[in-house]
């Protein structure tokens, strides 16, 4: 009986390790925002690639987000990728917008046993629903590709290597 108990304890410990690894996603610090509004979203990076430090975080900005501005981080460099809009839009100031930020990359060093947040100020689309931000975490050794989009927002926690999700709720009626 003692051997069987030991095997059960070992199996439970292994499951605990696996479930905590599965819970260690890159996520938004505040996972909900108002559709159509401005939102300062902070992507929380809680670990490296095993024992390897994070060297870069590249976040793809979903097409519905027309305006995205990264928050600089001391000691990190920024690279901003742009994409032309199919149809130019008139911005809130009346200026014509012809391109949007399609991806942001922070490059620096984050030890594997520390966490940090990477901020983006965004003008969100007016439609409620889930937005997914495919994110690639490059480390000194290896990478974590947080790029998989679930069939529904409810299935996010069951998806392997899910893209960070921001859930947009409908704006209140005036």
GIHUMO-V134601 format. One record per residue. N is the residue number from 1. RES is the residue in one letter. NEAR is the number of other C-alpha atoms within 12 Angstrom. Layout:
[[N;RES;NEAR] [N;RES;NEAR]]
This chain:
[[1;X;7] [2;X;8] [3;X;9] [4;X;10] [5;X;11] [6;X;12] [7;X;13] [8;X;14] [9;X;14] [10;X;14] [11;X;14] [12;X;14] [13;X;14] [14;X;14] [15;X;14] [16;X;14] [17;X;14] [18;X;14] [19;X;16] [20;X;14] [21;X;20] [22;X;19] [23;X;20] [24;X;25] [25;X;37] [26;X;40] [27;X;36] [28;X;31] [29;X;25] [30;X;20] [31;X;26] [32;X;27] [33;X;33] [34;X;28] [35;X;26] [36;X;23] [37;X;25] [38;X;22] [39;X;29] [40;X;27] [41;X;36] [42;X;30] [43;X;37] [44;X;29] [45;X;37] [46;X;28] [47;X;33] [48;X;35] [49;X;29] [50;X;21] [51;X;17] [52;X;23] [53;X;29] [54;X;34] [55;X;30] [56;X;34] [57;X;42] [58;X;38] [59;X;44] [60;X;36] [61;X;39] [62;X;29] [63;X;26] [64;X;27] [65;X;34] [66;X;36] [67;X;33] [68;X;32] [69;X;31] [70;X;34] [71;X;24] [72;X;22] [73;X;19] [74;X;14] [75;X;12] [76;X;21] [77;X;21] [78;X;25] [79;X;23] [80;X;25] [81;X;21] [82;X;22] [83;X;23] [84;X;16] [85;X;20] [86;X;12] [87;X;13] [88;X;16] [89;X;18] [90;X;14] [91;X;15] [92;X;11] [93;X;8] [94;X;9] [95;X;10] [96;X;15] [97;X;21] [98;X;18] [99;X;22] [100;X;31] [101;X;31] [102;X;29] [103;X;30] [104;X;35] [105;X;34] [106;X;36] [107;X;28] [108;X;26] [109;X;27] [110;X;33] [111;X;22] [112;X;23] [113;X;17] [114;X;18] [115;X;21] [116;X;28] [117;X;26] [118;X;38] [119;X;29] [120;X;35] [121;X;25] [122;X;31] [123;X;30] [124;X;35] [125;X;30] [126;X;22] [127;X;20] [128;X;21] [129;X;25] [130;X;32] [131;X;36] [132;X;34] [133;X;37] [134;X;34] [135;X;37] [136;X;34] [137;X;43] [138;X;31] [139;X;27] [140;X;22] [141;X;17] [142;X;18] [143;X;25] [144;X;33] [145;X;28] [146;X;33] [147;X;27] [148;X;26] [149;X;26] [150;X;23] [151;X;14] [152;X;18] [153;X;24] [154;X;15] [155;X;16] [156;X;28] [157;X;25] [158;X;19] [159;X;22] [160;X;23] [161;X;28] [162;X;34] [163;X;37] [164;X;44] [165;X;43] [166;X;37] [167;X;30] [168;X;31] [169;X;22] [170;X;20] [171;X;19] [172;X;13] [173;X;5] [174;X;4]]
